[in-house]
C-alpha cells in the first residue's frame, strides 16, 4: 500500500482525525487523536516550563496595520492570510487577519512590558490555532488551513550573546522533545532564500517520511534586532544607554503528531510511543467456560496494580480475543497483556509488544517491573528503528569535480534512486537558488552530518 | 474604591490579563493569569473526563450555510458573528464565520458518526476560543470579543430520558466545579424569551458580583431533538425503528476566572482558591546579619518538603520582607510562611493566611500537616464567606396582592435598595417580557430557593 493511502486510512481507522468537514484543510481531532496530541504537547510544555518559559495566551485577530508593520514578514504571509472584514452585517473599519503566527501580536505587547534590561530575558509561549489560506494540496495534520496546534515560543534578550544561547537552548529542547516521541531528526540551517520572513537565520528540524520525502517538523529562528527595531522594543542597558532587544522564536505544530503516526506505524496500524499513548497497556481476559470469574478477578487485580503507574484499559467486550488484538494493534497500544486460566494457575501473564510483536511469559507477581523494563526497551528500540530507517534514506554524494551540471544530474539521479536526503559537501558555488532550480528538489540548507558540513537536498512535503 | 475600578486595577497589578491590545475586547492572558486559567480548566477537564466525556478539537471556521442551517440558532447570533471573506487577496466563494459556539460544527460531524443506538451516548467537549462581535461595552474576561477559553460540551442520546439525566449530570458537574473554586451560585431555569437559541430550555448558573450585579457563569441547555432534526442525526433504535438523537450542550468560559478574581478579592488584592493558585505557598526568609545561612538552609529544607505536595515559591529577593508580603498579597497566594533565626531556634515557623490574615506559629517539623489542615479550613471558609456575601444580596419579596404595577414598584425599590437578586414567589401573570420591561432589570428565570419556587430578578452583567 502506498504511504499516503495508508496514512489517510489509519487516521480514520484509529480515530485520530476526521477531515470530512466542509472546509478544505479543516478537520476534527477525534478523542483518541486528541489524547495523543494532549500528551505530546504536555511533554513539550513541561520542557518549556522547566526552562523558565511562561505560558500565555494572545489574541487570535491581528489588525491589518499591525500585521503589515514588519515589511519582510508581511511579504512572506500576505498571500495566505484569512481576512475578517465584517462584524455582524457591518463592514469593519480595519480588516483583521486570522493569525498565521504571532510575532506581530506578541511584539506589540512586549513593547508595553519591556523598559529596562531587568525586564529581560522574557520567554513566552502559547499553544494555539493558526491559519493559512493554503492553495496547495492540503493533507491532514501536515498541511492544514487551520493548524489546530501551534506551540510558538517567543523570547527577548538584552544581548546578542544571550540571544544566541537561547537558540541553542531551543534546539536542545526540541531535540529532547523529538527524542521523547522517538522521532529522529536532521537539523539544518535553512538557506537565505528559505528562512523565516524577517529572521536573521532559521534552524530547522526535518525528518524523513516513509515515502522518502522530508517533513519540516520544527523551526528555530534567530530574529536578531529586526523585529525589535520595527516594534521599538528599546530598553535601558545596565550602563544607562539604549538598545533594542535581541529576539528568537521557535515553533512546533500538529506535524509532530503526523510524524509519530507516519514514522512508527506499520501494516497493522499505529505504533505509539509510550509517553504519548492514550492507552499504554490493554488487558485482555481469555475466558473459558466455568473459569470466567477467576480470570476476571485476576485482571482486576493486575489492572489496579498497573494503574498506579500507567494508563490501562481492560477490554472486557464480549467478542473473540483475536478481534480485540486486532483493534488494539490498529490503535497502536504499546503493550497487550493476556491472561487465561492456565496463566493464573502458573502465576504467569503473557505480554505482547506492539512494536515488534514479541511475546513473553512473565511472572504475574512481578508485573510492574516487567512492564517497566519492557517499556524502557520499547522506547529505545522505537527510536533506534526509526533512526535506522532515516539513515537508510541519507545518501552522501562525493563531489570532487566542480561541474555544476554534472553534479545536478548526480543529485537528481540519487534522489530518484534513493529518495530521502542527498548530502553534497559544501561548496559556495552551488549554494544558491539557481542550483535548486536545476535539481528539481529543495535545498534544506547546511547540515552537519558525522562532523562534516554538507548541503542537504530533498523532496519535501 | 468602586468595584469596576478595583477589578481593572487588580488584573494589571496581579499580572492576570492585559487589555492594551489594539482590538477592543481582545487581550492577553499574562503568565500568572494563564496559570489560574490552566488549573481551573484542569479541574473542569478532570470532572468531565471522570464522567466519560471525550475531549476533542473541532474547526474554528464555519461556512455560512452551515451556521445558518438551524433557523432559531442563526437568528440568535447573526448580529454578532465575525465573517472571513477573503483568503489572501482573493474573495472566498463562501463566507466563513468565526465560531460563536460550535453546535453547527459539531452536529454536522456527529451526523457522520451516529448511525445506530449503540453509537450513543456520545459525550464530547472542547476548550477553545470563540468570537462575538460585541457592540456593548466590553470588559476583560467578562464580555470579550475573543472569548479566550470556552469549555463547551455537546452530548447526544438515544432517549429523552437519557437526555434529561445528562442535564442533571451537567448541573452536578458544574456545581462541583464552582465549589472547587469556591464560587456560590444560584441556578435558574431561564425564561422562554432568554433561553439559548434553538434549545428546549436553558438552566443557568449565576453568581453575584461585589457590585450587586449578577453574572451568568455557566449554562446547560436541553436541545431536545431540535438540532438533531435539522442536522438529520437519525439513528436506528434497538427495535429497528428510526429516531432522532436527543441532545444537550453546556458551557463555561473565562467568566469563571473573572468570578473567582472578583468575588474572593479584597482591598489588598487577589485571594486565590487553593486548587487553582499558581503559587500555593510562598516562603519568606527573615534574614539577620550573621544568621543568613541557617535561615536559608531551613527555607530550602521546608521548601523541599512542601514541594512534595504543593506549588511552592521561595522569595529570596534582596528587598524588605514587608514589600514581599505586599507583593504576594496582591497576587493572592493562599499561604505565606516566614522563617527567622529565632523561629529556627524554637523549631517553629510562622504561617499567615491570605484570606483572613490569620497568623499562626506552628511546629516546623509538622509543617505538612499544619498546611494541610489550614488549607482545608481555608477552602471551606472561602466558600462560606462568599456564600454569606451572596445570601446578603438575596431579597425575598412577599407577594400576596396581585397588583402588577405595585409589585413592579416594590421590585424596583428592592433592587435599588439591596441590589443583588430579588425573589418573587411565582405567579404566572408576571412571568413575561412585559413585566420585565416594567422593572428595568432582567428576569433570571425560575429559581428554587430554600425549597420554594421563585421568579428571580436582577441587574445583570
Boltz contact constraints between the chains, C-beta under 6 A:
constraints:
  - contact:
      token1: [A, 20]
      token2: [B, 112]
      max_distance: 6.0
  - contact:
      token1: [A, 21]
      token2: [B, 59]
      max_distance: 6.0
  - contact:
      token1: [A, 22]
      token2: [B, 63]
      max_distance: 6.0
  - contact:
      token1: [A, 23]
      token2: [B, 61]
      max_distance: 6.0
  - contact:
      token1: [A, 26]
      token2: [B, 59]
      max_distance: 6.0
  - contact:
      token1: [A, 28]
      token2: [B, 58]
      max_distance: 6.0
  - contact:
      token1: [A, 28]
      token2: [B, 109]
      max_distance: 6.0
  - contact:
      token1: [A, 29]
      token2: [B, 56]
      max_distance: 6.0
  - contact:
      token1: [A, 29]
      token2: [B, 57]
      max_distance: 6.0
  - contact:
      token1: [A, 31]
      token2: [B, 54]
      max_distance: 6.0
  - contact:
      token1: [A, 31]
      token2: [B, 56]
      max_distance: 6.0
  - contact:
      token1: [A, 34]
      token2: [B, 55]
      max_distance: 6.0
  - contact:
      token1: [A, 34]
      token2: [B, 56]
      max_distance: 6.0
  - contact:
      token1: [A, 34]
      token2: [B, 57]
      max_distance: 6.0
  - contact:
      token1: [A, 54]
      token2: [B, 31]
      max_distance: 6.0
  - contact:
      token1: [A, 55]
      token2: [B, 34]
      max_distance: 6.0
  - contact:
      token1: [A, 56]
      token2: [B, 29]
      max_distance: 6.0
  - contact:
      token1: [A, 56]
      token2: [B, 31]
      max_distance: 6.0
  - contact:
      token1: [A, 56]
      token2: [B, 34]
      max_distance: 6.0
  - contact:
      token1: [A, 57]
      token2: [B, 29]
      max_distance: 6.0
  - contact:
      token1: [A, 57]
      token2: [B, 34]
      max_distance: 6.0
  - contact:
      token1: [A, 57]
      token2: [B, 148]
      max_distance: 6.0
  - contact:
      token1: [A, 58]
      token2: [B, 28]
      max_distance: 6.0
  - contact:
      token1: [A, 59]
      token2: [B, 21]
      max_distance: 6.0
  - contact:
      token1: [A, 59]
      token2: [B, 26]
      max_distance: 6.0
  - contact:
      token1: [A, 59]
      token2: [B, 146]
      max_distance: 6.0
  - contact:
      token1: [A, 60]
      token2: [B, 129]
      max_distance: 6.0
  - contact:
      token1: [A, 60]
      token2: [B, 146]
      max_distance: 6.0
  - contact:
      token1: [A, 61]
      token2: [B, 23]
      max_distance: 6.0
  - contact:
      token1: [A, 63]
      token2: [B, 22]
      max_distance: 6.0
  - contact:
      token1: [A, 79]
      token2: [B, 88]
      max_distance: 6.0
  - contact:
      token1: [A, 80]
      token2: [B, 88]
      max_distance: 6.0
  - contact:
      token1: [A, 82]
      token2: [B, 84]
      max_distance: 6.0
  - contact:
      token1: [A, 82]
      token2: [B, 87]
      max_distance: 6.0
  - contact:
      token1: [A, 83]
      token2: [B, 86]
      max_distance: 6.0
  - contact:
      token1: [A, 84]
      token2: [B, 82]
      max_distance: 6.0
  - contact:
      token1: [A, 84]
      token2: [B, 84]
      max_distance: 6.0
  - contact:
      token1: [A, 85]
      token2: [B, 85]
      max_distance: 6.0
  - contact:
      token1: [A, 86]
      token2: [B, 83]
      max_distance: 6.0
  - contact:
      token1: [A, 87]
      token2: [B, 82]
      max_distance: 6.0
  - contact:
      token1: [A, 87]
      token2: [B, 133]
      max_distance: 6.0
  - contact:
      token1: [A, 88]
      token2: [B, 79]
      max_distance: 6.0
  - contact:
      token1: [A, 88]
      token2: [B, 80]
      max_distance: 6.0
  - contact:
      token1: [A, 88]
      token2: [B, 133]
      max_distance: 6.0
  - contact:
      token1: [A, 109]
      token2: [B, 28]
      max_distance: 6.0
  - contact:
      token1: [A, 112]
      token2: [B, 20]
      max_distance: 6.0
  - contact:
      token1: [A, 129]
      token2: [B, 60]
      max_distance: 6.0
  - contact:
      token1: [A, 133]
      token2: [B, 87]
      max_distance: 6.0
  - contact:
      token1: [A, 133]
      token2: [B, 88]
      max_distance: 6.0
  - contact:
      token1: [A, 146]
      token2: [B, 59]
      max_distance: 6.0
  - contact:
      token1: [A, 146]
      token2: [B, 60]
      max_distance: 6.0
  - contact:
      token1: [A, 148]
      token2: [B, 57]
      max_distance: 6.0
